[in-house]
Each structure stands twice: as structure tokens, then as C-alpha cells.
Amino acid sequence: MKITRRNFFKKTLAGTLLLGAGMLPQPLAAFTTAQPKRGRQKAKRVVLISLDGISVAGFRQANTPRLDELLAQGVLSLQTRVVMPSVTLPNWTSHLTGSGPEQHGVVNNNWTLADFKLPAVTTDSDGYYPSVFTLLKEKNPNIKTAFYYNWLNLIYPYNRKYLDEVSFLEEDAYIPNYEKAFNFLVENRNSPTMAV
């Protein structure tokens, strides 16, 4: 089956959908230790779709039938708030670490592991602040993780050794990553997975 943007969104994504670039509502550790309620199954797959620069007011006014279909099976928070400074890299890092810039140290869009203004409060042996990928892999080394992106700096805060697949597309391209993500989910359908 040829993967198109329409049938990818319509038929293949399962799991969790979070919009916005705000911090998670509780510490990331809570997501790895919490027990599911009786009668509820644990999610085996998490697909995180983040839309950079979207506003709650704009989202509420927009006609988003495919996102609405996904949200019917996933999770949406319209209560999250951006961290300060309200620029992309600090917010994405907060989104995927569950911590604010004062903890992870990413305070601008030019942050790199070698060039930072504020040191992280804790780091792994390679100098990276722990992300959701780190915690998941440490909890279950068999989990499969993937990161698909189209802005070069977006990967900088995350230690790639905790990612099984990484795909960067230049010039704001994104459609080929849909097919890669779909194939990743299919290939790893018998394993717990997280794709961003």
C-alpha cells in the first residue's frame, strides 16, 4: 500500500497524540512507573505528533478532521503552557524531558552540547539531559524508539544512542517521514514503540 499523508493519518497512527510544545503535566518518571487502572490496557505504542507554533485558539478554530479522528483515540491537552523563553528548542526539549529550561539547560534555539549558557542539573555519561527516550530504554531495552524531524537543531538535545531510527528531512519536507514512521511501526509491531 502506498502511504499518503491522508491514509497515514487516517488509518495507521495509534496511541497518544499531544499537541503543543508545553511541558508534560507531571514529571516524566510518573509515566514510566504508573500502573494502569483496572480494566484499562497499557498502550503498546506511542506516536507523538507535535505541531510547532500552534496556538490553542487557532487549533479550536481550525477545521482538522484527521486530527479530530486521531484525538478520538488519543490524548490532547489544551491546558499546557509554553516554557520561557517561548521558542522552539527549549519547548521541544521540555516536551520530551518533562523538565523546564532551568533543569535541562536548553535556553535558546542555538543550543548544542558543546555550546550552552546554562548547564543541565544532571546528565548521562555522554553529557545529555535524560529524555523520554533515555527513560524508556533504561526501563525496557527492547522498546523501539524513533525520531523524525525537519529542523536540524531539533535533535541536538537528545542522545541518539537511545534512538533506533532517526530521520532528518531538509527544506521543511515531511511527507517521506510519514512513510518511514509507518514502516517503523509495522516492522516493530510486536515490540513496544515510541515514535516522535
C-alpha positions in Angstrom: 0.0 0.0 0.0 1.4 3.4 -1.0 1.5 5.6 2.0 -0.1 9.0 1.5 -0.4 11.8 4.1 -4.2 11.2 4.1 -4.2 7.4 4.7 -1.3 7.6 7.1 -3.2 10.0 9.4 -6.5 8.3 8.8 -5.6 4.6 9.2 -2.2 4.0 10.8 -1.5 6.1 13.8 -2.5 4.6 17.2 -1.6 5.7 20.6 -1.1 9.1 22.0 -1.3 12.4 20.4 -0.2 15.5 22.2 -0.3 18.9 20.6 1.7 21.9 21.6 5.1 22.5 22.9 4.3 22.8 26.6 5.7 20.8 29.4 4.2 17.5 30.4 1.7 17.9 33.2 3.6 15.7 35.6 7.2 14.5 35.9 8.3 12.1 33.2 9.2 9.5 35.8 5.5 9.2 36.7 4.8 7.9 33.2 7.2 5.1 33.5 6.2 4.0 36.9 2.4 4.5 37.0 0.3 1.4 36.9 -2.7 1.2 34.6 -6.2 1.4 36.1 -8.1 -1.9 36.3 -9.8 -2.8 33.0 -7.6 -0.4 31.0 -4.8 -1.8 28.8 -1.4 -0.2 28.7 -0.5 1.4 25.4 1.9 -0.6 23.5 2.6 2.1 21.0 3.0 5.8 21.4 3.1 8.1 18.4 3.7 11.7 19.4 2.8 14.3 16.8 3.9 17.8 17.7 2.9 20.9 15.8 5.3 23.7 16.4 3.9 27.2 16.8 0.2 26.2 17.0 -2.0 28.2 19.3 -4.9 26.8 21.3 -7.2 29.5 19.9 -6.1 28.7 16.4 -6.5 25.0 16.9 -10.0 25.4 18.2 -11.0 27.5 15.1 -9.3 25.2 12.6 -11.0 22.5 10.6 -9.0 19.5 11.5 -11.0 16.3 10.6 -8.0 14.0 10.5 -6.6 15.3 13.8 -10.0 15.0 15.3 -10.1 11.3 14.3 -6.8 10.7 16.0 -7.8 12.6 19.1 -10.8 10.4 19.5 -8.4 7.6 20.2 -5.6 9.5 21.8 -4.9 12.4 24.2 -5.0 16.1 23.8 -4.2 18.8 26.3 -5.3 22.3 25.7 -4.1 23.3 29.2 -0.3 23.1 28.6 1.7 26.2 28.6 4.9 27.0 26.8 8.1 27.4 28.8 10.1 30.6 28.8 11.7 31.5 26.6 8.8 30.7 24.3 11.0 29.5 21.4 11.1 26.1 19.7 14.2 24.2 21.1 13.6 24.9 24.8 10.0 24.0 24.4 10.6 20.8 22.5 13.2 19.8 25.0 10.8 20.4 27.8 8.1 18.5 25.9 10.4 15.4 25.6 12.1 15.6 29.0 9.3 16.7 31.3 11.5 19.4 32.7 11.9 23.1 32.3 14.9 25.0 30.8 16.2 25.7 34.3 16.8 21.9 34.6 17.7 20.7 31.1 19.7 23.9 30.2 18.3 24.4 26.7 17.5 28.1 26.8 17.7 29.1 23.1 17.4 27.8 19.6 21.2 27.7 19.1 21.9 25.2 22.0 24.4 22.4 21.4 26.0 20.0 23.7 29.3 21.9 23.3 27.8 25.5 23.4 25.4 26.3 26.2 24.7 29.1 28.6 23.1 27.1 31.5 24.4 23.7 32.5 21.8 20.9 32.9 21.2 19.8 36.5 22.0 16.2 35.6 23.4 14.5 32.5 24.1 11.0 31.3 27.6 9.7 30.7 27.6 11.5 27.3 26.6 14.9 28.7 22.9 14.8 27.7 20.0 15.6 30.0 17.7 12.5 30.3 14.8 12.4 27.8 11.8 10.2 27.5 13.9 8.0 25.1 16.5 7.6 27.9 14.0 6.6 30.5 12.1 4.2 28.2 15.3 2.5 27.0 16.6 2.2 30.6 13.3 0.7 31.8 12.9 -1.6 28.8 15.9 -2.0 26.4 13.6 -3.8 23.9 11.4 -0.8 23.3 11.9 0.6 19.8 12.2 4.4 19.5 12.3 6.7 16.5 12.6 10.5 15.9 11.5 12.1 12.6 12.1 15.8 12.1 12.8 18.6 9.6 14.6 21.3 11.6 18.3 20.3 12.1 18.6 21.7 15.6 15.7 19.7 16.9 17.8 16.6 17.5 20.6 18.3 19.4 19.3 17.9 23.0 18.7 14.1 22.7 21.3 11.3 23.0 21.0 9.4 19.7 22.2 6.2 21.4 18.6 5.9 22.8 17.0 6.1 19.3 16.7 3.2 17.0 15.8 5.3 14.0 16.4 8.9 13.2 15.3 10.7 10.0 16.0 14.3 9.1 14.5 15.9 6.1 15.7 19.2 4.7 13.8 22.3 3.5 10.8 21.7 5.7 10.0 18.4 3.9 7.9 16.0 5.9 5.9 13.6 3.8 8.7 11.0 3.3 8.9 10.7 7.1 5.3 9.6 7.2 6.2 6.5 5.2 9.3 5.9 7.3 7.3 6.2 10.5 4.6 3.9 9.2 7.2 1.3 8.2 8.9 1.6 11.5 5.7 0.9 13.3 4.9 -2.0 11.1 8.4 -3.5 11.4 8.2 -3.2 15.1 4.6 -4.1 15.6 5.5 -6.9 18.1 7.5 -4.6 20.3 6.6 -1.6 22.4 7.4 1.5 20.3 7.6 5.3 20.6 7.8 7.4 17.5 8.1 11.2 17.5 
